[in-house]
Amino acid sequence: MKLVIANKNYSSWSLRAWLVLRHAGIPFDEVLLRFTAPDFAAQVRRYSPAGRVPVLVDSETTIWDSLAICEYLAERFPDRRLWPVDRVARARARSVCAEMHAGFAALRSRLPMNCELSLPAARLDTAVRRDVDRIVAIWRDCRSHAGDGALLFGAFTIADAYFAPVAFRFASYAVPLPDDAQRYADAMRALPAMQAWLADARAEHDFVAEDEPYRDARE
């Protein structure tokens, strides 16, 4: 099994699939393609007709799109319990993953994932604040199913992987959070797999202009 990803500093979609594999202890080979490569698109299309990362290749099976990959892994490795066991919690986890997958355009655009970045003076406009408030509400609701565990549903699930890039974004831009949301974000960033990703991201030193800082933060 191999996972094709792009730069760890920037690729939030790659992080989601990678984190599920790494945290769950599922063996895989990593194929990292750099956004800065002049033939990046051609390299990706060697693995996927969609031309996007991540891509999971499992023998003769190829899966693209991070959510499809995560669902495939949940089916392929049921013993890892990548979704919550409880039916109601599992439905909630799938719902918030789908919401994260399809929404939060302002957050994605204005606060791009950039693990090397520290920009605490970033101005959060109304649309971004609305996205942040919704994420905080999602986290609070999911945590009502968590019991004593530190993550959204107690133990690690795909839902945590889906909000992992948000935990990095909130740190990069020093987004103020309520105490409960801050505790969750801190717990996510403290996961060994998250720390490993962060270390690799900070060692890349590539520069992708469109994913570099909040261009009008000082306006």
C-alpha positions as CSV (number, residue, x, y, z in Angstrom):
1,M,0.0,0.0,0.0
2,K,1.3,3.4,-0.9
3,L,0.0,7.0,-0.3
4,V,0.8,9.7,-2.8
5,I,0.9,13.1,-1.2
6,A,2.2,16.6,-1.8
7,N,4.2,19.1,0.4
8,K,3.5,18.5,4.0
9,N,3.8,22.2,4.7
10,Y,0.8,23.0,2.6
11,S,-1.3,20.0,1.7
12,S,-4.1,19.8,4.2
13,W,-5.9,17.1,2.1
14,S,-2.8,14.9,2.2
15,L,-2.5,15.3,5.9
16,R,-5.9,13.8,6.5
17,A,-5.3,10.5,4.8
18,W,-1.7,10.3,6.0
19,L,-2.7,10.8,9.6
20,V,-5.3,8.1,9.5
21,L,-2.7,5.6,8.2
22,R,0.1,6.7,10.5
23,H,-1.9,7.0,13.7
24,A,-3.7,3.7,13.1
25,G,-0.4,1.9,12.6
26,I,-1.3,0.8,9.1
27,P,1.9,0.0,7.1
28,F,2.3,2.1,3.9
29,D,4.9,3.7,1.7
30,E,4.9,7.4,1.3
31,V,5.3,9.0,-2.2
32,L,5.8,12.8,-1.8
33,L,5.4,15.0,-4.9
34,R,6.4,18.6,-4.6
35,F,4.0,21.4,-5.7
36,T,7.1,23.3,-7.0
37,A,8.0,20.6,-9.5
38,P,7.3,21.8,-13.0
39,D,5.7,18.5,-13.9
40,F,3.7,18.2,-10.7
41,A,0.4,17.7,-12.5
42,A,1.8,15.1,-14.8
43,Q,3.4,13.2,-11.9
44,V,0.0,13.1,-10.0
45,R,-1.8,11.9,-13.2
46,R,0.5,8.8,-13.2
47,Y,-1.5,7.7,-10.1
48,S,-4.9,9.3,-10.5
49,P,-7.0,10.6,-13.5
50,A,-8.3,13.3,-11.2
51,G,-4.9,14.9,-11.0
52,R,-5.1,15.6,-7.3
53,V,-3.5,14.3,-4.1
54,P,-3.8,12.3,-2.0
55,V,-4.0,9.0,-3.8
56,L,-4.0,5.6,-2.1
57,V,-2.7,2.7,-4.2
58,D,-3.5,-0.7,-2.6
59,S,-2.3,-3.4,-5.0
60,E,-4.6,-3.2,-8.0
61,T,-7.0,-0.7,-6.3
62,T,-6.5,3.1,-6.6
63,I,-8.5,5.5,-4.5
64,W,-8.4,9.2,-4.8
65,D,-10.1,12.0,-2.7
66,S,-9.2,12.0,1.0
67,L,-12.7,11.1,2.3
68,A,-13.0,8.1,-0.1
69,I,-9.5,7.0,1.1
70,C,-10.6,7.2,4.7
71,E,-13.8,5.3,4.1
72,Y,-11.8,2.6,2.2
73,L,-9.4,2.3,5.1
74,A,-12.2,2.0,7.6
75,E,-13.6,-0.9,5.6
76,R,-10.2,-2.5,4.9
77,F,-9.1,-2.3,8.6
78,P,-12.3,-2.6,10.7
79,D,-10.2,-3.6,13.7
80,R,-8.7,-0.1,13.8
81,R,-12.1,1.4,14.6
82,L,-11.6,4.5,12.5
83,W,-15.2,5.5,13.0
84,P,-16.9,5.6,16.4
85,V,-18.5,2.3,17.5
86,D,-21.7,3.9,18.6
87,R,-24.2,4.3,15.7
88,V,-25.3,7.9,16.7
89,A,-21.7,9.1,17.2
90,R,-20.7,7.4,14.0
91,A,-23.4,9.3,12.1
92,R,-22.3,12.5,13.7
93,A,-18.7,11.9,12.8
94,R,-19.5,11.2,9.2
95,S,-21.7,14.4,9.0
96,V,-19.0,16.7,10.3
97,C,-16.4,15.1,8.0
98,A,-18.6,15.8,5.1
99,E,-19.2,19.4,6.3
100,M,-15.5,19.9,6.6
101,H,-14.9,18.3,3.2
102,A,-17.3,20.6,1.4
103,G,-17.4,23.8,3.3
104,F,-15.4,26.5,5.2
105,A,-14.3,28.2,2.0
106,A,-13.4,31.5,3.9
107,L,-11.1,29.6,6.3
108,R,-9.4,27.7,3.6
109,S,-8.8,30.8,1.5
110,R,-7.8,33.3,4.1
111,L,-6.0,30.9,6.5
112,P,-4.2,28.4,4.2
113,M,-2.4,25.6,6.0
114,N,1.3,26.6,6.3
115,C,3.1,24.7,9.1
116,E,6.2,26.9,8.9
117,L,4.2,30.0,9.4
118,S,3.6,32.1,12.4
119,L,1.4,35.1,11.7
120,P,-0.4,36.1,14.9
121,A,-1.4,39.5,13.6
122,A,-3.6,38.0,10.9
123,R,-7.0,39.9,10.6
124,L,-10.0,37.6,10.7
125,D,-12.8,39.0,8.6
126,T,-16.4,38.3,9.2
127,A,-16.6,35.2,7.0
128,V,-13.5,33.6,8.6
129,R,-14.9,34.3,12.1
130,R,-18.1,32.6,11.1
131,D,-16.2,29.6,10.0
132,V,-14.2,29.5,13.2
133,D,-17.3,29.8,15.3
134,R,-18.9,26.9,13.4
135,I,-15.8,24.7,14.0
136,V,-15.8,25.5,17.7
137,A,-19.5,24.5,17.8
138,I,-18.8,21.2,15.9
139,W,-16.0,20.4,18.3
140,R,-18.1,21.1,21.4
141,D,-21.0,18.9,20.0
142,C,-18.7,16.0,19.1
143,R,-16.9,16.2,22.5
144,S,-20.3,15.5,24.1
145,H,-19.8,11.9,22.8
146,A,-16.2,11.7,23.9
147,G,-16.4,10.5,27.5
148,D,-13.0,10.8,29.2
149,G,-11.0,10.8,25.9
150,A,-9.2,14.0,24.7
151,L,-10.3,13.8,21.1
152,L,-13.6,14.5,19.4
153,F,-15.2,11.1,20.1
154,G,-12.8,10.0,22.8
155,A,-10.4,7.8,20.9
156,F,-8.9,8.9,17.5
157,T,-11.3,8.7,14.5
158,I,-11.4,9.9,10.9
159,A,-13.2,13.0,12.3
160,D,-10.0,14.0,14.1
161,A,-8.0,13.6,10.9
162,Y,-10.5,15.9,9.1
163,F,-9.9,18.7,11.6
164,A,-6.2,18.1,12.0
165,P,-5.3,20.8,9.4
166,V,-7.6,23.2,11.3
167,A,-5.6,22.6,14.5
168,F,-2.4,23.6,12.6
169,R,-4.1,26.6,11.1
170,F,-5.3,27.9,14.4
171,A,-1.8,27.7,15.8
172,S,-0.1,29.3,12.8
173,Y,-2.5,32.3,12.9
174,A,-2.9,32.4,16.7
175,V,-6.7,32.2,16.4
176,P,-8.2,32.9,19.8
177,L,-10.4,30.0,21.0
178,P,-12.5,29.1,24.0
179,D,-10.8,27.0,26.6
180,D,-12.5,23.7,25.5
181,A,-11.6,24.2,21.8
182,Q,-8.1,25.2,22.7
183,R,-7.7,22.0,24.8
184,Y,-8.8,19.9,21.8
185,A,-6.6,21.7,19.3
186,D,-3.6,21.2,21.7
187,A,-4.4,17.5,22.1
188,M,-4.5,17.1,18.4
189,R,-1.2,18.8,17.8
190,A,0.4,16.7,20.6
191,L,-0.3,13.4,18.8
192,P,3.0,11.8,17.8
193,A,1.9,11.5,14.2
194,M,1.0,15.2,14.1
195,Q,4.4,16.0,15.5
196,A,6.1,13.9,12.9
197,W,4.2,15.6,10.1
198,L,5.0,19.0,11.5
199,A,8.7,18.2,11.7
200,D,8.8,17.0,8.1
201,A,6.8,20.1,7.0
202,R,9.2,22.5,8.6
203,A,12.2,20.7,7.0
204,E,10.9,21.1,3.4
205,H,11.6,24.8,2.8
206,D,9.7,24.9,-0.5
207,F,7.8,28.1,-1.4
208,V,4.4,28.1,-3.0
209,A,3.4,31.7,-3.5
210,E,-0.4,31.2,-3.5
211,D,-0.2,29.3,-0.2
212,E,2.0,31.9,1.5
213,P,0.7,34.2,4.1
214,Y,-2.5,35.9,4.4
215,R,-1.7,38.4,1.6
216,D,-3.6,41.4,3.0
217,A,-3.0,40.8,6.7
218,R,-1.3,44.2,7.1
219,E,-3.8,46.2,5.0
